[in-house]
Amino acid sequence: MSIDAVLDGLLVRQLDHWLPGALHRSRRATLALAYAGDPGSAEAALRVVAGFADRLRGRRLTVLVLADGGPELPARLGIVEAGLPGDVAVHVVPGDPARLPVVLKAAGAAGAPLLTLLDDAAPTPALLAATTTGRPAEVLLTGTGTDLRPALTAAGFPLVAEVELVPADGTPARLVAFGTGLDKSLEAFKDALWATDADGADGIAVRYRDPAGGLLDVGADPVTGPLHDELLAELTRHGPRTVTELRRHALTATAYRAGDAGRALAELLDAGLVTRDPEHGRLGGDVLISAGPAPAARSTA
């Protein structure tokens, strides 16, 4: 499966999570799709919106598509747009993603839920600042050869996750990052990552390069070896950590999900590589985990 197909699937799954929450929080919301290249995922996004037609009554959703897709783009999207309810306003705007701040301001996107896709767009401070004007604001960002996390953190997104998509056929890898202020949205992004069919009909597999290092095969239950190493390294760097802190570290600093951290910690405990306090009971969020084996029991002889 091509990387573009994987990224399209991520956008669709994130929209499935974002749209119901946005419609519940506010009577208006904005979806902004800005493309430096082919705006191929815009049609899939509009189809997701169409699937929520019954929930859009009494709400106002603005969909902005910013791209240099040529004169055929409005016509192509118009086929899908024709099936959307009147509560959805679709605006196709020609131009580069750098125009997004002006487009968002003209659409009155500030102060209401905003989900932005920046596809291969240079993550300039001005561009990312515009994506933070939503309440809440979330952004899905793709690119090549640049660490996207620092830019999203500097823009004010408190929760950021990043992973590199690596095709097995040697074609260039792509980075994908997600910024949000909502734990549930970040968890949904990670769930979408691992639910992706990364080995499609074309036979070209896509794997994930974890920020902590190593390539991971995509699947519902990823191997936890690299996560073992990263959790041990985190405990070595910072000393004992609670299960909650280690789950958060996995969620934000690795390609893994929070639930994968719980599984990895149980395996590390079984292997005697970490200890817990208290020693017994459920492996809950306030249990303190330390690196190293448990001290040997003193002899009473």
N, C-alpha and C positions, 0 to 999 in steps of 0.2 A: 504494500500500500504506500502511495506517495506521502511525503510529509504534509503536503497541502491537504490531502484527505484526512490525515490524522488531526491536523489543526482545525479543519472544518468540523470534525466530530466533537472536538473539545468545545468549540463555540456553541454548537447545538446543545450539548449537555449542560453547559453553563447557563445558557438562556432558559432551559427547562427549569433550572433551579431559581434563577434570578427573577424571572417575570412574575410568578405567583406572589413572591414576597414584595416586589415593588408595587404591584397592584393592591396588595393588602395595606401597605404603609401609606400610600398617597393616592390622590385622585389623578395625579399626572406623573409621568415618568418619561425618560428619554433613553433610547438606544442609539448610540453613535458608532458607525462603522467607517473607519478611515483606512484607505488602502494606498500604499505606495506602488503596488503592482496590480495583479489581476484581482478584481473584486468578486471572485467566484463564490465565496461563502455567503454573500448578501442574499442570494435566493434562498439558501437553506435557512438563514435567519428569519426571513419573512415567512417561511412555511411554519416555523416554530410559533411565530406570533399568531398566525392563522389558527393554530391549534388551540389557542386560548381565547378564541372569539367570545365564548359565553361569559368569560370573566372580565371582559373589557367593557361591558355595559356600565355606563356612568363614570368611566375612567377615560383618561386621555393619554395615549401613547404616541410619542413622536419618534419616528425612525429616520435618522440622518445617514445617508450613504454618500461619503465623500471620496471620489475616485476619478481618475482619468480613464474611464471605461469606454470612451467614445460615444457616438450618438446612439449606438444600439443598446447601451446599458439601460436607459429609462424604459425602452420598449421591452427588454428582457424581463426587467423587474415588474413591469406593468402587468404582465400575465399573472403573476402571483398577487400583486397588489389588488387586482380586480376582485379577488376573493376575500379581501380583508374587510372587517366591519368599519363603519364610518368613524368609529372612535380612534382609528389609527391613521395618523398623517405621515406619509412617506415623502421625504424630500431628497431627491438625487441632486447632489451638488458637484459640478466638475471642479477638479483642482487637486492640489497636493495636500497630504495630511497636515502640513504646516498651517493651513487655513482653518483648522478645526476650532481654535479659540474663538475666532470671529463667528463661525457657524453655530457653535454652542450658545454664544451670547445672543445671537439673533433668534435662536429657537427658544430662549428662556429656560434653558436646562438647569440653571442654578437653583439650589434649594429643594430639589426633589430627587428621587432615585435616578441614578445615571450609571449605565454600563457602557464602557467604551472599548472598542476593539481598535488597536493600532497595529496594523499589519505591515511589517517591514518599515515602519516609520522611524525616523531618527528620534530618539527619546530626549528631545531638548527640554530644558526646564520650563520654558513657556508652554510647550505642548502638554507636558504632564501636569502643570499647574491647572490648565483648563479642565483636565479630566477630574480634578479633585473638587470641583464646584458643586457636584451632586451631594445630596443628603439622603442616603449614603452614596458614596462614590466607589466604583469598582472599575478596574481596567485589566484587560487581557492584552498583552504586548508580545509581539513576535519580532525576531531579528536574527542577524548572523554576526558572529565574531565579536560580540560586545556583551559584557556582563551587564544585565539589565537591572539586577537587584539594587545597586547603589542609586541609580536614577530614580527608581520607584520609592525607595526609602527617603531620599532627599526631598521628593515631592510631597511627602507627608502621609504615605500609606503605612500604617503601623504593622500590617501583616503582609508579608511578601513571600512567595515561593517561586522558584525558578528551576527549570530542567532543560537539558539539551536533548533534542531528538536526533538520533544518529541512524541514517539508512545503512542497511547491510551492503548495498551495492556501491558504496564509496562516494555517492553524491554528497554535496555539502550539507553539513548539519545545520539545524536551526535551533535557536533558543526560544523558549516560551516562558513568560513570567506572568504572574497574576498578583495584583495589589488590591487590598481591601481593608476594611476596618472590622469586618464581621467574621468571627470564628467559623460559623456555619458555612459561609461562602467559601472560605479557604478549604474547608473540609470537602465541600462539594467539588471544588476544582481538582483536588487530589483524587477523589473518587472517580471523576471523569477521566483523569489520566490513566488510571489502571483499568477502567472499563473499556478503553479504546481498543478496537480491533486493529492492531498494528501489523498484522500479517495478512494482507488482503489478497484478492484474486490474482493480482499481478505477481505474487510470489516474492515481493520485495519487503522484507521484514524491517521494522523500525524498532530500535531499542533506545532506552533512556540512559543518558550519562548522568549519574548522580553527582550533585555538587561536591560531595565528599570523595568522589573518585569511583571509577568502575562503571562498566556497562551492565544494564539490567534488562532482562527479557520482560516484555510486558505480559501481565496476566493477573488474575484475581488474587493470587497468593505469591507475591514476588519473593525470591530468595532473600534471606535476612542476613547473610554473611557480612555484606558491606555495612549494614545498619548496626550489627554487633560492634564492628570496629569503630564506627562513628560515635556510638553511645559511650563506649569505653574511653574514647579520646575526649569526649565532653566531660566525663567524670574526672579524668586526669587533669584536664585544663582548669576546671572550676571546683573540684571537690564534690562532695555528696550533693545529689539533686533529688527532688521528689519525682514521683512517677509523672505528675502533671507537667513539671518542667521538662522532663525528657520527652514526653509526648509532644509538647509544643516545639521542642528543638527538632524533632523528626519532621514535624509538619512544615516548619518554616525553613530549615537549613538543609533538608535532604529531599530526594524525590519521593520518599515514603509518606504514608499516611500515619495519623496518630495511632490508629489501631495496630499498625505494623510494629510500632514501638512497644506496645504492650506485649505482643507476641515475642519480640526479640528479647525483652527483659526477662520474660519467663524462661526462655531458653538459656540466657546468660546465668540466671539463678540456678537452673538445673545443672549447668556445667561448672558451677562453683566459681565463676569468674567475677561475680559481684555478690554483695550481701545486701540485706534489707533490714530495716528497722521500722516497725516491729518484725520479728522473725517469722511470725505466723499470721494467718488470716488472709483476707482478700487483698490482691495486689491493687489497692486503691490509689487515688491520686495523691494522698498525703503520705504514703509510704516513702521513706527515705532510702535511696539507693546509693551504695558506695562501691568504688572499684576495689578489686582484690578479693581473695578467698577469706572465708570466715576464720578467725583465730582458732588454733587447736585448743581443745578442752584441756584444762590443767589436770595433771595426774594427782589423784588423792592418795597414792601409795606413800 
